[in-house]
């Protein structure tokens, strides 16, 4: 079977999947593990973190991020000065889905509590996250070309969380937006809207 590979030199035919294994390869960079942490920060050039023009796309994965407080939002903010300030202006859109364990309360909603309009505050990327022993946030965030000094900094995120309202609910939150700056973004910080990050891992990857 012949398949088509797109690359910087145009279109190329390939006859085996192995011949395109390097296309869009993902490189592990850094893992941060929370332990009653107020924030988790990835700063380019610090503690083996790479967040520069080495890659045009960066991926952050969230694995069982457990909040210390009940029902906070998981969020991030961006920096253009190596983490001295996390206050990049952002605009985004957001929606979420939910479903209760009993099959009731199913919804699909646009979320004004999570979207931003030229705000320097944090970007919420989850719904409420319960702090019962089995409740966490998991998901991912894509950050595109953060080192560009020409274009704004696009991002896409999807997270799953669960919390108990009248009953336990599954929540999926979808965010798309941009940091409205042409300065290079060289740091990103994650936190909850209240309380510490009790436990969980965030891994950073560069995508070629």
N, CA and C atoms as a LAMMPS dump frame, in Angstrom:
ITEM: TIMESTEP
0
ITEM: NUMBER OF ATOMS
624
ITEM: BOX BOUNDS ff ff ff
-5.0000000000000000e+02 5.0000000000000000e+02
-5.0000000000000000e+02 5.0000000000000000e+02
-5.0000000000000000e+02 5.0000000000000000e+02
ITEM: ATOMS id mol type element x y z
1 1 1 N 0.847 -1.19 0
2 1 2 C 0 0 0
3 1 3 C 0.878 1.234 0
4 2 1 N 0.552 2.19 -0.836
5 2 2 C 1.317 3.431 -0.9
6 2 3 C 0.617 4.506 -0.096
7 3 1 N 1.34 5.211 0.717
8 3 2 C 0.796 6.327 1.465
9 3 3 C 1.602 7.563 1.142
10 4 1 N 1.086 8.717 1.524
11 4 2 C 1.719 9.981 1.172
12 4 3 C 2.246 10.648 2.411
13 5 1 N 3.457 11.113 2.353
14 5 2 C 4.096 11.853 3.435
15 5 3 C 4.291 13.291 3.003
16 6 1 N 3.88 14.223 3.859
17 6 2 C 4.117 15.638 3.608
18 6 3 C 5.32 16.081 4.411
19 7 1 N 6.253 16.766 3.778
20 7 2 C 7.39 17.306 4.51
21 7 3 C 7.768 18.662 3.94
22 8 1 N 8.844 19.235 4.433
23 8 2 C 9.225 20.572 4.017
24 8 3 C 9.635 20.649 2.559
25 9 1 N 9.91 19.492 1.945
26 9 2 C 10.346 19.469 0.554
27 9 3 C 9.225 19.115 -0.42
28 10 1 N 7.996 19.014 0.092
29 10 2 C 6.878 18.707 -0.78
30 10 3 C 6.211 17.408 -0.409
31 11 1 N 5.736 16.672 -1.418
32 11 2 C 4.998 15.433 -1.208
33 11 3 C 5.872 14.258 -1.608
34 12 1 N 5.862 13.23 -0.793
35 12 2 C 6.704 12.07 -1.042
36 12 3 C 5.902 10.804 -0.825
37 13 1 N 6.02 9.835 -1.732
38 13 2 C 5.369 8.545 -1.564
39 13 3 C 6.179 7.656 -0.636
40 14 1 N 5.476 6.884 0.175
41 14 2 C 6.133 5.915 1.044
42 14 3 C 5.413 4.596 0.9
43 15 1 N 6.133 3.516 0.965
44 15 2 C 5.53 2.196 0.79
45 15 3 C 5.441 1.413 2.08
46 16 1 N 6.016 1.948 3.155
47 16 2 C 5.961 1.245 4.444
48 16 3 C 5.79 2.255 5.546
49 17 1 N 4.991 1.909 6.554
50 17 2 C 4.774 2.831 7.653
51 17 3 C 6.076 3.16 8.368
52 18 1 N 7.015 2.24 8.403
53 18 2 C 8.276 2.483 9.076
54 18 3 C 9.059 3.626 8.482
55 19 1 N 8.804 3.944 7.221
56 19 2 C 9.566 4.999 6.567
57 19 3 C 9.135 6.382 6.988
58 20 1 N 8.028 6.508 7.738
59 20 2 C 7.603 7.824 8.196
60 20 3 C 7.622 7.908 9.723
61 21 1 N 8.398 7.042 10.347
62 21 2 C 8.41 6.985 11.811
63 21 3 C 8.927 8.269 12.437
64 22 1 N 9.753 9.018 11.725
65 22 2 C 10.325 10.236 12.297
66 22 3 C 9.411 11.433 12.149
67 23 1 N 8.327 11.291 11.404
68 23 2 C 7.43 12.412 11.165
69 23 3 C 6.643 12.719 12.434
70 24 1 N 6.78 13.947 12.959
71 24 2 C 6.055 14.329 14.152
72 24 3 C 6.511 13.604 15.391
73 25 1 N 7.796 13.295 15.501
74 25 2 C 8.299 12.553 16.647
75 25 3 C 8.197 13.384 17.918
76 26 1 N 8.017 12.704 19.042
77 26 2 C 7.813 13.354 20.333
78 26 3 C 8.978 13.014 21.251
79 27 1 N 9.55 14.031 21.863
80 27 2 C 10.719 13.853 22.729
81 27 3 C 10.376 14.258 24.154
82 28 1 N 10.591 13.336 25.089
83 28 2 C 10.367 13.653 26.501
84 28 3 C 11.415 14.66 26.97
85 29 1 N 10.973 15.676 27.718
86 29 2 C 11.874 16.71 28.217
87 29 3 C 11.969 16.7 29.74
88 30 1 N 10.822 16.745 30.426
89 30 2 C 10.869 16.947 31.882
90 30 3 C 9.565 16.486 32.525
91 31 1 N 9.686 15.879 33.704
92 31 2 C 8.519 15.554 34.521
93 31 3 C 8.62 16.266 35.857
94 32 1 N 7.522 16.91 36.255
95 32 2 C 7.41 17.51 37.585
96 32 3 C 6.353 16.749 38.374
97 33 1 N 6.671 16.402 39.61
98 33 2 C 5.755 15.666 40.475
99 33 3 C 5.362 16.55 41.649
100 34 1 N 4.068 16.729 41.826
101 34 2 C 3.559 17.576 42.903
102 34 3 C 3.583 16.841 44.233
103 35 1 N 3.861 17.581 45.283
104 35 2 C 3.761 17.082 46.649
105 35 3 C 3.372 18.259 47.532
106 36 1 N 2.061 18.466 47.663
107 36 2 C 1.539 19.652 48.363
108 36 3 C 2.19 20.92 47.818
109 37 1 N 2.179 21.061 46.491
110 37 2 C 2.865 22.159 45.799
111 37 3 C 1.87 23.268 45.457
112 38 1 N 2.231 24.502 45.76
113 38 2 C 1.38 25.634 45.402
114 38 3 C 1.302 25.784 43.887
115 39 1 N 2.431 25.584 43.206
116 39 2 C 2.504 25.681 41.755
117 39 3 C 3.51 24.662 41.226
118 40 1 N 3.4 24.358 39.941
119 40 2 C 4.414 23.608 39.211
120 40 3 C 4.781 24.45 37.994
121 41 1 N 6.068 24.77 37.84
122 41 2 C 6.504 25.702 36.798
123 41 3 C 7.586 25.081 35.925
124 42 1 N 7.442 25.272 34.617
125 42 2 C 8.447 24.876 33.641
126 42 3 C 9.074 26.148 33.085
127 43 1 N 10.358 26.353 33.375
128 43 2 C 11.065 27.563 32.954
129 43 3 C 12.207 27.172 32.039
130 44 1 N 12.231 27.714 30.842
131 44 2 C 13.267 27.365 29.882
132 44 3 C 14.655 27.607 30.461
133 45 1 N 15.532 26.62 30.327
134 45 2 C 16.899 26.736 30.803
135 45 3 C 17.088 26.44 32.267
136 46 1 N 16.013 26.135 32.976
137 46 2 C 16.098 25.831 34.407
138 46 3 C 15.757 24.372 34.641
139 47 1 N 16.607 23.667 35.383
140 47 2 C 16.355 22.265 35.752
141 47 3 C 16.077 21.391 34.532
142 48 1 N 16.865 21.578 33.488
143 48 2 C 16.812 20.775 32.256
144 48 3 C 15.542 20.993 31.438
145 49 1 N 14.826 22.067 31.676
146 49 2 C 13.623 22.368 30.889
147 49 3 C 14.021 23.033 29.573
148 50 1 N 13.413 22.58 28.501
149 50 2 C 13.56 23.203 27.183
150 50 3 C 12.197 23.75 26.776
151 51 1 N 12.109 25.053 26.546
152 51 2 C 10.881 25.695 26.085
153 51 3 C 11.286 26.873 25.204
154 52 1 N 11.897 26.542 24.072
155 52 2 C 12.449 27.562 23.185
156 52 3 C 12.224 27.15 21.74
157 53 1 N 13.074 27.607 20.837
158 53 2 C 12.881 27.31 19.419
159 53 3 C 13.391 25.933 19.013
160 54 1 N 13.763 25.104 19.983
161 54 2 C 14.144 23.716 19.672
162 54 3 C 12.987 22.975 19.032
163 55 1 N 11.756 23.248 19.503
164 55 2 C 10.552 22.628 18.959
165 55 3 C 9.517 23.697 18.648
166 56 1 N 8.695 23.427 17.637
167 56 2 C 7.622 24.355 17.273
168 56 3 C 6.317 24.047 18.016
169 57 1 N 6.271 22.889 18.67
170 57 2 C 5.089 22.509 19.442
171 57 3 C 5.533 21.81 20.714
172 58 1 N 4.872 22.143 21.823
173 58 2 C 5.151 21.502 23.104
174 58 3 C 3.858 20.909 23.646
175 59 1 N 3.991 19.746 24.267
176 59 2 C 2.849 19.041 24.834
177 59 3 C 3.078 18.82 26.325
178 60 1 N 2.094 19.204 27.132
179 60 2 C 2.093 18.941 28.569
180 60 3 C 0.988 17.919 28.856
181 61 1 N 1.331 16.858 29.563
182 61 2 C 0.333 15.857 29.954
183 61 3 C 0.142 15.899 31.463
184 62 1 N -1.098 15.778 31.886
185 62 2 C -1.46 15.825 33.301
186 62 3 C -1.949 14.448 33.717
187 63 1 N -1.317 13.889 34.744
188 63 2 C -1.659 12.539 35.177
189 63 3 C -2.082 12.569 36.639
190 64 1 N -3.38 12.38 36.863
191 64 2 C -3.954 12.288 38.214
192 64 3 C -3.519 13.454 39.098
193 65 1 N -3.846 14.671 38.653
194 65 2 C -3.559 15.874 39.428
195 65 3 C -4.626 16.011 40.513
196 66 1 N -4.227 15.819 41.747
197 66 2 C -5.17 15.768 42.869
198 66 3 C -5.104 17.068 43.665
199 67 1 N -6.242 17.751 43.834
200 67 2 C -6.244 19 44.598
201 67 3 C -6.32 18.765 46.099
202 68 1 N -5.723 19.682 46.847
203 68 2 C -5.824 19.613 48.303
204 68 3 C -7.164 20.151 48.781
205 69 1 N -7.719 21.13 48.046
206 69 2 C -8.993 21.749 48.417
207 69 3 C -10.126 21.19 47.566
208 70 1 N -11.348 21.377 48.021
209 70 2 C -12.502 20.847 47.309
210 70 3 C -12.903 21.744 46.144
211 71 1 N -13.044 21.133 44.979
212 71 2 C -13.662 21.721 43.793
213 71 3 C -13.001 22.991 43.248
214 72 1 N -11.664 23.031 43.144
215 72 2 C -11.023 24.154 42.461
216 72 3 C -10.904 23.869 40.962
217 73 1 N -10.549 24.909 40.201
218 73 2 C -10.228 24.77 38.789
219 73 3 C -8.722 24.587 38.631
220 74 1 N -8.317 23.719 37.707
221 74 2 C -6.915 23.582 37.347
222 74 3 C -6.611 24.603 36.254
223 75 1 N -5.446 25.268 36.325
224 75 2 C -5.201 26.404 35.442
225 75 3 C -3.72 26.554 35.12
226 76 1 N -3.43 27.443 34.168
227 76 2 C -2.05 27.779 33.85
228 76 3 C -1.951 29.253 33.513
229 77 1 N -0.717 29.763 33.521
230 77 2 C -0.422 31.093 33.002
231 77 3 C 0.949 31.064 32.35
232 78 1 N 1.221 32.058 31.521
233 78 2 C 2.432 32.112 30.706
234 78 3 C 3.302 33.286 31.112
235 79 1 N 4.595 33.16 30.824
236 79 2 C 5.56 34.203 31.157
237 79 3 C 6.457 34.491 29.959
238 80 1 N 6.851 35.745 29.817
239 80 2 C 7.821 36.143 28.788
240 80 3 C 9.122 36.629 29.405
241 81 1 N 9.264 36.48 30.731
242 81 2 C 10.478 36.954 31.404
243 81 3 C 11.032 35.899 32.353
244 82 1 N 11.046 34.654 31.864
245 82 2 C 11.637 33.531 32.606
246 82 3 C 10.989 33.295 33.96
247 83 1 N 9.702 33.563 34.055
248 83 2 C 8.97 33.259 35.274
249 83 3 C 8.956 34.345 36.319
250 84 1 N 9.536 35.515 36.023
251 84 2 C 9.443 36.625 36.986
252 84 3 C 7.999 37.087 37.132
253 85 1 N 7.243 37.039 36.025
254 85 2 C 5.822 37.391 36.034
255 85 3 C 5.067 36.409 35.143
256 86 1 N 3.957 35.91 35.635
257 86 2 C 3.066 35.067 34.835
258 86 3 C 1.802 35.874 34.566
259 87 1 N 1.814 36.614 33.473
260 87 2 C 0.729 37.572 33.227
261 87 3 C 0.522 37.88 31.75
262 88 1 N 0.759 36.902 30.878
263 88 2 C 0.548 37.119 29.447
264 88 3 C -0.947 37.302 29.173
265 89 1 N -1.291 38.285 28.367
266 89 2 C -2.68 38.532 27.993
267 89 3 C -3.191 37.394 27.118
268 90 1 N -4.386 36.876 27.458
269 90 2 C -4.925 35.703 26.771
270 90 3 C -6.384 35.912 26.378
271 91 1 N -6.756 35.339 25.234
272 91 2 C -8.15 35.279 24.793
273 91 3 C -8.46 33.838 24.417
274 92 1 N -9.622 33.334 24.851
275 92 2 C -9.924 31.918 24.633
276 92 3 C -11.418 31.67 24.579
277 93 1 N -11.776 30.501 24.096
278 93 2 C -13.143 29.994 24.15
279 93 3 C -13.131 28.665 24.887
280 94 1 N -14.279 28.3 25.466
281 94 2 C -14.307 27.117 26.329
282 94 3 C -15.69 26.488 26.33
283 95 1 N -15.727 25.161 26.381
284 95 2 C -16.988 24.469 26.612
285 95 3 C -16.718 23.189 27.397
286 96 1 N -17.76 22.655 28.01
287 96 2 C -17.587 21.432 28.799
288 96 3 C -18.788 20.517 28.631
289 97 1 N -18.539 19.242 28.896
290 97 2 C -19.592 18.239 28.941
291 97 3 C -19.595 17.61 30.327
292 98 1 N -20.74 17.069 30.731
293 98 2 C -20.799 16.395 32.022
294 98 3 C -21.832 15.283 31.991
295 99 1 N -21.652 14.333 32.913
296 99 2 C -22.567 13.207 33.055
297 99 3 C -22.482 12.698 34.485
298 100 1 N -23.646 12.518 35.121
299 100 2 C -23.687 11.96 36.464
300 100 3 C -23.621 10.45 36.45
301 101 1 N -23.18 9.859 37.556
302 101 2 C -23.07 8.4 37.625
303 101 3 C -24.41 7.698 37.445
304 102 1 N -25.507 8.356 37.798
305 102 2 C -26.833 7.744 37.658
306 102 3 C -27.389 7.909 36.252
307 103 1 N -26.648 8.623 35.384
308 103 2 C -27.129 8.877 34.034
309 103 3 C -27.912 10.163 33.901
310 104 1 N -28.032 10.929 34.971
311 104 2 C -28.751 12.201 34.937
312 104 3 C -27.749 13.35 34.844
313 105 1 N -28.283 14.533 34.528
314 105 2 C -27.463 15.749 34.524
315 105 3 C -26.541 15.886 33.334
316 106 1 N -26.802 15.146 32.253
317 106 2 C -25.944 15.245 31.075
318 106 3 C -26.098 16.619 30.433
319 107 1 N -24.963 17.279 30.133
320 107 2 C -24.992 18.616 29.549
321 107 3 C -23.819 18.816 28.596
322 108 1 N -24.005 19.735 27.653
323 108 2 C -22.949 20.265 26.808
324 108 3 C -23.142 21.764 26.79
325 109 1 N -22.181 22.517 27.359
326 109 2 C -22.362 23.947 27.566
327 109 3 C -21.135 24.752 27.162
328 110 1 N -21.383 25.952 26.612
329 110 2 C -20.312 26.934 26.522
330 110 3 C -20.056 27.449 27.934
331 111 1 N -18.789 27.705 28.251
332 111 2 C -18.433 28.034 29.626
333 111 3 C -17.827 29.433 29.733
334 112 1 N -18.61 30.372 30.208
335 112 2 C -18.097 31.726 30.429
336 112 3 C -17.218 31.798 31.676
337 113 1 N -17.266 30.771 32.527
338 113 2 C -16.414 30.744 33.717
339 113 3 C -14.979 30.367 33.371
340 114 1 N -14.765 29.894 32.154
341 114 2 C -13.438 29.419 31.771
342 114 3 C -12.843 30.168 30.585
343 115 1 N -13.671 30.901 29.829
344 115 2 C -13.116 31.647 28.707
345 115 3 C -12.504 32.959 29.185
346 116 1 N -11.65 33.528 28.356
347 116 2 C -10.98 34.779 28.672
348 116 3 C -11.122 35.744 27.5
349 117 1 N -11.14 37.034 27.8
350 117 2 C -11.173 38.075 26.77
351 117 3 C -10.139 39.13 27.149
352 118 1 N -8.941 38.97 26.591
353 118 2 C -7.835 39.887 26.863
354 118 3 C -7.559 40.005 28.364
355 119 1 N -7.369 38.863 28.99
356 119 2 C -7.125 38.804 30.426
357 119 3 C -5.693 38.353 30.707
358 120 1 N -5.091 38.938 31.718
359 120 2 C -3.76 38.512 32.156
360 120 3 C -3.835 37.478 33.27
361 121 1 N -5.06 37.145 33.706
362 121 2 C -5.231 36.151 34.766
363 121 3 C -4.975 34.748 34.269
364 122 1 N -5.1 33.772 35.161
365 122 2 C -4.856 32.381 34.794
366 122 3 C -5.917 31.895 33.822
367 123 1 N -5.534 30.91 33.011
368 123 2 C -6.473 30.223 32.126
369 123 3 C -6.935 28.935 32.799
370 124 1 N -8.221 28.885 33.186
371 124 2 C -8.773 27.648 33.729
372 124 3 C -8.888 26.612 32.615
373 125 1 N -8.411 25.405 32.863
374 125 2 C -8.457 24.351 31.849
375 125 3 C -9.173 23.097 32.342
376 126 1 N -9.828 23.185 33.492
377 126 2 C -10.642 22.062 33.948
378 126 3 C -11.927 22.604 34.546
379 127 1 N -12.882 21.707 34.728
380 127 2 C -14.031 22.014 35.54
381 127 3 C -13.628 21.825 37.002
382 128 1 N -14.581 21.954 37.908
383 128 2 C -14.26 21.716 39.309
384 128 3 C -13.669 20.323 39.492
385 129 1 N -12.697 20.229 40.379
386 129 2 C -12.047 18.942 40.649
387 129 3 C -12.253 18.589 42.12
388 130 1 N -12.899 17.469 42.359
389 130 2 C -13.122 17.045 43.736
390 130 3 C -11.834 16.575 44.398
391 131 1 N -11.775 16.689 45.716
392 131 2 C -10.566 16.265 46.433
393 131 3 C -10.784 15.003 47.259
394 132 1 N -11.846 14.226 46.932
395 132 2 C -11.936 12.894 47.523
396 132 3 C -10.709 12.087 47.109
397 133 1 N -10.418 11.037 47.82
398 133 2 C -9.174 10.297 47.597
399 133 3 C -9.077 9.708 46.195
400 134 1 N -10.216 9.516 45.505
401 134 2 C -10.175 8.911 44.17
402 134 3 C -10.476 9.909 43.057
403 135 1 N -10.445 11.211 43.341
404 135 2 C -10.813 12.229 42.364
405 135 3 C -9.586 13.027 41.922
406 136 1 N -9.43 13.207 40.602
407 136 2 C -8.263 13.895 40.061
408 136 3 C -8.627 14.609 38.761
409 137 1 N -7.618 15.304 38.198
410 137 2 C -7.688 15.892 36.857
411 137 3 C -6.623 15.215 35.996
412 138 1 N -6.989 14.818 34.791
413 138 2 C -6.028 14.302 33.819
414 138 3 C -6.327 14.919 32.459
415 139 1 N -5.306 15.013 31.604
416 139 2 C -5.523 15.584 30.281
417 139 3 C -4.236 16.066 29.662
418 140 1 N -4.351 17.103 28.815
419 140 2 C -3.173 17.595 28.094
420 140 3 C -3.355 19.046 27.685
421 141 1 N -2.24 19.677 27.357
422 141 2 C -2.201 21.037 26.819
423 141 3 C -1.166 21.083 25.713
424 142 1 N -1.565 21.573 24.537
425 142 2 C -0.635 21.835 23.441
426 142 3 C -0.334 23.334 23.398
427 143 1 N 0.945 23.692 23.323
428 143 2 C 1.378 25.079 23.187
429 143 3 C 2.208 25.168 21.91
430 144 1 N 1.797 26.05 21.002
431 144 2 C 2.391 26.09 19.677
432 144 3 C 3.377 27.249 19.526
433 145 1 N 4.58 26.917 19.081
434 145 2 C 5.616 27.873 18.703
435 145 3 C 5.802 28.995 19.731
436 146 1 N 6.054 28.652 20.99
437 146 2 C 6.145 29.686 22.028
438 146 3 C 7.303 30.647 21.85
439 147 1 N 8.333 30.254 21.1
440 147 2 C 9.503 31.127 20.958
441 147 3 C 9.355 32.156 19.85
442 148 1 N 8.243 32.117 19.105
443 148 2 C 8.054 33.053 18.003
444 148 3 C 8.048 34.5 18.495
445 149 1 N 8.715 35.359 17.751
446 149 2 C 8.657 36.8 18.031
447 149 3 C 7.855 37.515 16.946
448 150 1 N 7.072 36.731 16.189
449 150 2 C 6.217 37.281 15.135
450 150 3 C 4.743 37.05 15.41
451 151 1 N 4.411 35.849 15.913
452 151 2 C 3.016 35.436 16.024
453 151 3 C 2.569 35.304 17.481
454 152 1 N 1.232 35.347 17.674
455 152 2 C 0.659 35.059 18.992
456 152 3 C 0.876 33.583 19.308
457 153 1 N 0.598 33.183 20.549
458 153 2 C 0.932 31.835 21.027
459 153 3 C -0.343 31.009 21.238
460 154 1 N -0.69 30.193 20.249
461 154 2 C -1.907 29.401 20.316
462 154 3 C -1.761 28.237 21.29
463 155 1 N -2.877 27.871 21.926
464 155 2 C -2.898 26.701 22.798
465 155 3 C -4.249 25.999 22.703
466 156 1 N -4.216 24.691 22.929
467 156 2 C -5.414 23.843 22.947
468 156 3 C -5.293 22.904 24.144
469 157 1 N -6.389 22.741 24.884
470 157 2 C -6.347 21.872 26.055
471 157 3 C -7.627 21.055 26.163
472 158 1 N -7.483 19.843 26.678
473 158 2 C -8.627 19.019 27.03
474 158 3 C -8.31 18.3 28.329
475 159 1 N -9.219 18.384 29.292
476 159 2 C -9.028 17.709 30.575
477 159 3 C -10.293 16.96 30.981
478 160 1 N -10.09 15.937 31.782
479 160 2 C -11.184 15.22 32.432
480 160 3 C -11.037 15.389 33.933
481 161 1 N -12.138 15.649 34.59
482 161 2 C -12.122 15.745 36.051
483 161 3 C -13.396 15.117 36.594
484 162 1 N -13.403 14.862 37.888
485 162 2 C -14.612 14.353 38.51
486 162 3 C -14.757 14.956 39.897
487 163 1 N -16.008 15.226 40.249
488 163 2 C -16.285 15.782 41.564
489 163 3 C -17.703 15.414 41.963
490 164 1 N -18.026 15.593 43.235
491 164 2 C -19.342 15.214 43.722
492 164 3 C -20.168 16.458 43.982
493 165 1 N -21.289 16.545 43.284
494 165 2 C -22.274 17.599 43.533
495 165 3 C -23.439 16.932 44.255
496 166 1 N -24.551 16.681 43.6
497 166 2 C -25.601 15.856 44.205
498 166 3 C -25.236 14.381 44.113
499 167 1 N -24.314 14.068 43.186
500 167 2 C -23.771 12.735 42.997
501 167 3 C -22.446 12.911 42.262
502 168 1 N -21.616 11.87 42.142
503 168 2 C -20.363 12.013 41.391
504 168 3 C -20.625 12.292 39.909
505 169 1 N -19.87 13.244 39.363
506 169 2 C -19.993 13.636 37.965
507 169 3 C -18.661 13.473 37.249
508 170 1 N -18.732 13.072 35.982
509 170 2 C -17.588 13.12 35.076
510 170 3 C -17.685 14.402 34.266
511 171 1 N -16.585 15.137 34.174
512 171 2 C -16.558 16.422 33.479
513 171 3 C -15.428 16.42 32.455
514 172 1 N -15.707 16.864 31.24
515 172 2 C -14.675 17.059 30.225
516 172 3 C -14.705 18.516 29.797
517 173 1 N -13.536 19.158 29.8
518 173 2 C -13.43 20.58 29.499
519 173 3 C -12.499 20.785 28.314
520 174 1 N -12.914 21.631 27.381
521 174 2 C -12.168 21.884 26.15
522 174 3 C -11.9 23.386 26.024
523 175 1 N -10.639 23.735 25.858
524 175 2 C -10.218 25.131 25.792
525 175 3 C -9.379 25.339 24.534
526 176 1 N -9.6 26.451 23.841
527 176 2 C -8.733 26.864 22.747
528 176 3 C -8.549 28.375 22.825
529 177 1 N -7.311 28.835 22.681
530 177 2 C -7.076 30.267 22.776
531 177 3 C -5.671 30.629 22.355
532 178 1 N -5.281 31.838 22.699
533 178 2 C -3.939 32.298 22.369
534 178 3 C -3.44 33.299 23.399
535 179 1 N -2.123 33.241 23.633
536 179 2 C -1.466 34.3 24.377
537 179 3 C -1.184 35.442 23.423
538 180 1 N -1.755 36.604 23.709
539 180 2 C -1.698 37.715 22.766
540 180 3 C -0.406 38.514 22.954
541 181 1 N 0.686 37.869 22.592
542 181 2 C 1.996 38.51 22.68
543 181 3 C 2.873 38.034 21.535
544 182 1 N 3.705 38.922 21.015
545 182 2 C 4.706 38.525 20.027
546 182 3 C 6.074 38.37 20.673
547 183 1 N 6.139 38.506 21.991
548 183 2 C 7.364 38.174 22.721
549 183 3 C 7.444 36.669 22.889
550 184 1 N 8.638 36.14 22.988
551 184 2 C 8.809 34.707 23.2
552 184 3 C 8.296 34.316 24.585
553 185 1 N 7.478 33.286 24.641
554 185 2 C 7.044 32.708 25.911
555 185 3 C 8.083 31.682 26.338
556 186 1 N 8.644 31.849 27.532
557 186 2 C 9.735 30.965 27.973
558 186 3 C 9.46 30.289 29.306
559 187 1 N 8.222 30.386 29.802
560 187 2 C 7.875 29.712 31.057
561 187 3 C 6.361 29.555 31.144
562 188 1 N 5.943 28.497 31.827
563 188 2 C 4.525 28.238 32.057
564 188 3 C 4.365 27.702 33.467
565 189 1 N 3.295 28.126 34.129
566 189 2 C 3.061 27.742 35.522
567 189 3 C 1.655 27.173 35.671
568 190 1 N 1.544 26.056 36.403
569 190 2 C 0.273 25.391 36.649
570 190 3 C -0.098 25.512 38.122
571 191 1 N -1.397 25.635 38.386
572 191 2 C -1.865 25.767 39.771
573 191 3 C -3.349 25.441 39.827
574 192 1 N -3.872 25.325 41.041
575 192 2 C -5.309 25.268 41.258
576 192 3 C -5.813 26.639 41.692
577 193 1 N -7.091 26.895 41.443
578 193 2 C -7.664 28.195 41.797
579 193 3 C -7.72 28.406 43.3
580 194 1 N -7.679 27.33 44.066
581 194 2 C -7.548 27.432 45.522
582 194 3 C -6.826 26.197 46.034
583 195 1 N -6.01 26.38 47.028
584 195 2 C -5.303 25.261 47.631
585 195 3 C -4.142 24.765 46.795
586 196 1 N -3.409 23.818 47.339
587 196 2 C -2.225 23.265 46.694
588 196 3 C -2.562 22.146 45.709
589 197 1 N -1.555 21.797 44.902
590 197 2 C -1.605 20.571 44.112
591 197 3 C -1.087 19.472 45.026
592 198 1 N -1.976 18.647 45.506
593 198 2 C -1.611 17.651 46.507
594 198 3 C -0.657 16.597 45.941
595 199 1 N -0.956 16.114 44.726
596 199 2 C -0.116 15.091 44.098
597 199 3 C -0.408 15.066 42.609
598 200 1 N 0.384 14.282 41.874
599 200 2 C 0.194 14.149 40.434
600 200 3 C 1.436 14.543 39.662
601 201 1 N 1.487 14.147 38.385
602 201 2 C 2.629 14.413 37.525
603 201 3 C 2.207 15.269 36.332
604 202 1 N 3.113 16.167 35.943
605 202 2 C 2.981 16.896 34.671
606 202 3 C 4.245 16.609 33.888
607 203 1 N 4.094 16.106 32.676
608 203 2 C 5.234 15.805 31.802
609 203 3 C 5.238 16.751 30.618
610 204 1 N 6.433 17.16 30.217
611 204 2 C 6.635 18.059 29.077
612 204 3 C 7.327 17.307 27.955
613 205 1 N 6.799 17.446 26.743
614 205 2 C 7.37 16.839 25.55
615 205 3 C 7.545 17.903 24.47
616 206 1 N 8.576 17.748 23.654
617 206 2 C 8.727 18.555 22.455
618 206 3 C 8.343 17.723 21.251
619 207 1 N 7.622 18.341 20.304
620 207 2 C 7.15 17.651 19.109
621 207 3 C 7.846 18.244 17.886
622 208 1 N 8.54 17.399 17.159
623 208 2 C 9.303 17.846 16
624 208 3 C 8.382 18.154 14.837
